[in-house]
């Protein structure tokens, strides 16, 4: 039997998922690490952690399953998006990577809008300038670390630094490339206009590839470190959200995914580039050839529930907390929660946005507050979905949900009611790593296309449909939408 390997370089761990020819996950290896916050709003990580993590995770899964490296026929890569890795001409790391959740670049975002033109920037890239993207980080290094800038020769993203260590190649998939804010969305490649406006050399940037295309093969040195066979093909893969969408079968127009982890993402595949005129939701290339996607991102989704539990109910199990909230009727008896604990991206691209409970009174207790958190996250996701629909996306018939938050039947029902659609789960459990493995399977020739692979291996099961509470939530959402504009001026004085 032969296998493919999906490797996910996330912010806190590297995961390697070993997948057999039937699509079953035969084993998973994981290696954890941390990121640094050297100053407020900064977030950095040493790239060598990703290589060490991959070596450990790949070795672990091969050892635990008894599979030999020569049985792995292809490797797919995925990982955290937007992070800036700067290398010199000898591929030495010049500084710690600046990560997706770094918020230092507000002034640089303004400079990018001025240089390209705010409307023109969105027309080309599909996105507004936000601190999370790669381009503002490059501009920050140019303006604040001129010695690093003078020595720079290559720009990579996190998973593609791992690719470099595996294959010796500088390469990048088109989905992750579109998340840099340096891509021409329609052309699916680097934008000469944006690069010229920002004075970023084109030769610093790697060749871009479609998700299932082979970009290189494992070197002898990397084979000795990981246990893989030298010459094993490595495919382009995709950024974590695009790879996760592949993993749940959202690869064709009309399909949508919802990821309910620390952050919350609504993801829709398209057959043409669409964008929201004000850049309030993201528009990227998909990891599937000739496909694009729209994506709304809220920064504190299940993270809001974790914060609430840790701050106000320490030691209480999430299941018990949510079970008690089911005793409260839809609408939380007049209580609202704004989930902007880390600022926000969609629908309000505002790093200064703050969380809030609104409408508290003496009759409310922890049950009401828990339910308000669940509903507030769902309302925030609905805001993003509405922007996507207004930009040309059809309303969803089914949304395929994944992430820890979807384990709660109550939260799934609230999502079905608020989003007014069917919520389904799928029979794959490893998210982005599984999607990267499926892209590798296409690259290895197991399937003629990504669509054929997902059709064969990914199966959805409905778990919630919109019920009678949908009308109540539609009314409550109109009130929720008014809260951020009313409170935003006070956020700027905090």
N, C-alpha and C positions, 0 to 999 in steps of 0.2 A: 504494500500500500504506500502511496505517496501523500504528502502533506504540503500545505502552504502555511506561512507564518505571517500574522499581522502584528506589527509592533507600533505601540502608541506611546509617544513621548509627551506625557502630560506635565502639568505644572508641579505635581507632587510625587509622581512615580512614573516609571516606565513599565509597561505591560506587554508581554508577548503571548499571543493566543495562537495555539497550534490547531489547525483545522484539517479534517480529513476529507476524502473525496465525496462523502455523503453530505458534507456541510456541518457535521458535528464538531463541536469544540472538544478536542481530546485532552487539552490541558492548558493551564495558564500559569505563567511565571511573572512575578511582580517584584520590583525593587524600588523602594521609596527613598525620597530625598527632600530637601527643603529649598525654599528661595529666601533671599535676603531683602530686608527693607532698610537700606543704609540711611535714608532720610525719609521724613513724612512724604507720602504719595509716591515714593519710588518703589520699584520692584525689580530685582535683578537675580540672575542665576548663573552659575558657572557651567558652561557647555560641557565640560568634561564629566559632569554628573550624568548627563544623558547617555554618553558612551558607556560609562561604568555601569549605569542602570541597565542598558540594553545587554551588555555582556552578561550581567548577573541574571536578568530575566530570561534571556534565550537559553543560557546554560541550565537554568532551573527547570524550564518546561521540557527541554530535551531529556534531562536526567530523570525527572519525575514520571515521564511517560514511557521511557525506554526507547524513544524514537532516535534513530541516528541522523546526524546532520545530512548525510547523503540521501535521506528520504524526503528532505524538504526541497521542493522543486521551484519555489519562488517566494520572495519576501515582499510584503507591502508595508509602506510606512504612513503613519499619520501622527498628529500631535497638536499641541497648543499652537494657535495661530498668532501671527503679527509680531512675534518676538524678533528683535534685531540681534543678529550675530555678525560681528565685524572681524574679518581676517586680513592678515597681511599677505604679501605675494607668496610667502612660503606656507600659507594656511595656518599660521599661528593666530590664536585668539588674541585680539587686541584689548578687549575689556569684557567684563561680565555682560551677558546678554541682558538687554532691557526688555521686560516681558509685556505681555498683552494687558495686564492689569496695572501697569505703571501709569501714573497720572501727572507727570511733571510737565507735559508738553502743551499746555493750553496756549501759550504765546506762540509756539511754533505752528499750531493749527491755524491761528489767525494769519500768520505769515504765509502759509500755504494758500489760504483762500485769497489773500491779496495778490500773490504771485501768479496764480492760475486763473483767478476769477471764481467766485463762489458757485455761480451757476454752471460755468464751463467745467469746473472740477467734477460736479455731479454728472454732467452730460458724458464726460469721458470715462470716469471711474465707476459711476453708479453710486457714489458715496460722498458724504460730507467729510471734512477733516475732523477726526476725533483722536483723542490722546492714545487710544488703544492701538491705532494702526502703526505700521512700520515707518511710513514716510516721515511723520512728525519726529520720530526718534532719530532718524538720520539727520534731519535738520538740526535737532538739538545737539547731536554730537558735532556737527559741522561748526555750530556757533559757540559751543562751550568747551569742546575738547579738540582744539585744532591740531595738537600733536598726534592724536589718534587718527584724525581725519587725513592727515598727510601720509600716514603709513598704511591706510586702508587700501585693499585691492579686491576684496570679495565681500559680498553681502549674501547671507543665507538666513533661513528661518530655522527654528529649533530642530524639527525632524530632519531637515536637510543637512544640518551639521552631522547628524548620525549617518545620513547617507554618505557624506564625504568620508567618514571614518570606515564605513563598510565597503565602499566601492572606489574611493579616490576621485569621484566625479562631483563637479559642481552642477547641480540640477534642482529643479523646483517644479512641482505640479501647478497647473493653471488655477486650481481652486485656491490654494494658498497664495499664489501670485496675486490674484485679484484682491486679496485681503491686505495688501501692502499699501494701497492707495497710489500705486505707481503703474497700474494696469489700464490698458484700454479695454473696457469690458466687452465691447462688441468684437474687437479684433482678437481677443483672448491672448494678448501678449503685452509686453512693456509699451508704455505710451511715450513716444519721442517728445511730445509736447509737454507732458508733465515733467519728465526728466530734465528737459532743457530749462523749464521755468524754475526748477529747484536746484539746478546745477549739480545733478547727480550723474556721474559717468556711467554710460551704458555698459561699458566693459566690466564694471563691478558686479553686474547682475547675471545670474546663471541662465542657461537655456531652460525654457519651460516645456513641459510635457503633459499630455493627457493622462488621466489617472491610471489606466491599466497598461500604459506603455512602459517597456523596459528601459531604464535609464543607465544601467550598468550592471556589473556582476561583483560578487563578493571577492575581495582580494585574498591572497594567501595569508597575509598578516591578520586580516579580520577573521578569516576562517579559523586560524589557530586560537584566537581569543574567544570566539563565540561557540565553536563546535559545528558551525555550518560548513558546507562543502565549498571550497574555492570554485568560483565560476557560477554560483547560484544566482539567477537573475533577481534583480531588485527593481520593482515597478515604482512609478512616480507616486502613487497613492493619493492622498489628499489631506487638507486641513481637517481638524477633528470634527467639525460640524458636517462638512461634506461627506467624510468617511462614515460618520454615524448615520447619515441619511442613506448611504448605500447599504449599511448594515441592517436597516429596518425596511429596505425596499422602496425608498422614496427616490426614484430615479427618472420618472417620466412625468410629463405635465399632468396636472390634476391631482397629484399625490402630495401629502403634507406630513411632516413629522413634528412632534413636540418633545423636547428634551427638558425634563424637570429635575435638574440637579441643583448645585449651588446657584448657578445662573439658570435662566429659563429662555429657551429658544423655540420659536416657531419657524419652520423651514419648509419652503415650497419649491418644487422643481418646475422649471419652465423650458420651453424649446426656443426661446428668444430672450435677448437681454431686456429686462424691465427694470425700472428704477423709480423710486418715490421722489418727486421733484425737489423736496426739501432735505433729502438724505436722512430721514428719520428712521428708516429701516435700511438694512444693508442689501446690496445687490452684488453677487459674486458669480464667477464661473463655477460650475459643478465639477466634481471629480469624474463625471461621465462625459465622454466626448460629445460635443455639440449640444450640451445642456448647460443651463444657467440656473441660478436659484436666487430667491429673495429670502431674507431672514430678519426677523425682529429679535432683538436681544434685550432682556431685562437682567440686571446684574445681581439681584437678590431674590431668587425664587424659592427653592427649597432652603436656600441660605437664610431666608427670613424666618422660616419655621425653626431652623436650628438656633438662630440668635434668640428667638422668643423662648424656646425651651431652656437654653443655657442661662439666660438672664432671669427668667421669671418662674421656671419650673425645673431647676437643676436636679438631675437624677431621675426624672420621670421619663419613662419610655415613650418614644414617639407614638406608638400604637395606642397607649393609654391616653395620651394627651388628645389625640385626634378622636378617639372613641367618645370621650367626654364632650367634645365639640359637636358631635352628632345629635346631642340632646337639645341643641339650639336650633331654631327654625332658620330657613334660608333668609339671608339679610342680616343675620347677627343681631336682631332686635335693635336696629338703628346704628350699629357701630361699624365704622370704616377703618381700614388700615392702608396706608400708603407704603409700598415696599421699596422705597428708595434709600435703603440703608447704606449703599455704596455709591451714591449718585445714580444716574440712569443713562441708558443709551437709546432705547426705544420705549415709548414714542417721544420721550423728552431727552434729547442729547445734552444732559446737564450734569456735570460732575459735582455741582453744588446742591443738587436735589437731596432732600432728607426724608427719612421715614417719619410717619406720624400715625397715631390713633386719633380719630376724629369722631366725636359724638359720645364720648364716655359719660356714663351717669351711674348713680348709686346702684342701680339694679344689675349692672354688668359684673361678671366675675371672669375667672380664667377661661371658662368654657367659651364665653362670648368673644374674648380676645383671640383665642385660638382660631375660632371659626372666621373671625374678621381677617386674620392673617391668610388663611386658606383662600378666602374669597378675594382679598386684595391682590394676591398674586394672580389669580385667574382673571381679574379685571385688567391688570396690567398686560397680561398676555393677549387679552381681547383687544386692547388698544393697538398693539402691534399688528394683529391680524387684520383689523379694520383698515390700517394704512396700506397693507399689502393688497387687500381687495380693491381699495380705491386706486391703486397704481396699475390695476389690470389683472390681478389674480382672480380666478373664479373662487366663489365661496366653497369651502371644503365640504365633502360628503363624509369623509372619514379622516381622522388625524391619528397617526400611529405614534404612540407615546412610549417614552423610555425614561430611565433615570429613577433615582431613589424615591422621589415624591410620588411616582405613579403606583407605588406599592399600596397606597391608601385607597380603599374603595370609596370613602367619602370624598377625598380630593378628586378622584377620577370623575365622580358624579357631578361635583361642582364644576369641573372643567367642561364636561359635556353640556351642562346647563348654560354656563356663561358663554362658551364658544358656540353653542347651538349646533352641535354636530356629534357624530359618533366617535367615541374614543376607543381605540383598539391597542392591544399589545401584540408583540411578535414573539416568535419562538427562538430568537437569537438574543443572547444576554450580554455580549461583550462589547456592544456599541461600536465605537470608532475602530477598535482593534479588529473586530469582526469584519467591518467594512473594508479595512485595509487588506485583510486576508482575502476577501472576495475579489477585490481588484487584482490581487496577486494571482488568484485562480484564473481570471480572464487572461492575464498576461502569460500564464503558463499553458494556455490553450485548453483548459477544462471546459470553458464556455466561449461561444463566439462573440458575446457582448455582455456588458454589465447587466442589461435588462434580462437577458436569458439566465444569467447567474442568480439574480435576485428572485426571478420567477420560480426557479427550481428549488432554491434553498430557504427563502424567507416567507413565512406564512403568518397572516394576521388573524387575531381573534378579537371580536368586539367585546368590550368589557363595560361600557356605559353608553347610554343614548340620552339625548336631551329629554327631560321630563317636565312635569307641571311647574317646577320651580324656575324654568327658563324665563317665563314671563316676569316673575319677581326680579330675577337678576337683570333682565333688560332694563327695567325701571331703575334699579339701584345703580346700574352702570352709568346712566345719564347723570346721576349725582356725583359719582366717583370722578367722572371726567372733569367736573368743575373744580375739584379740590386742589390739584396741582397749580393751575393758574392763580387761584386765590392765595395759596401759601408761598409761591415762588419768591415774591419780594422779601418775605421774612427770611428765607433760606440765605439770601445774599447778605444779610446783616448778622449772621451767626458766626 
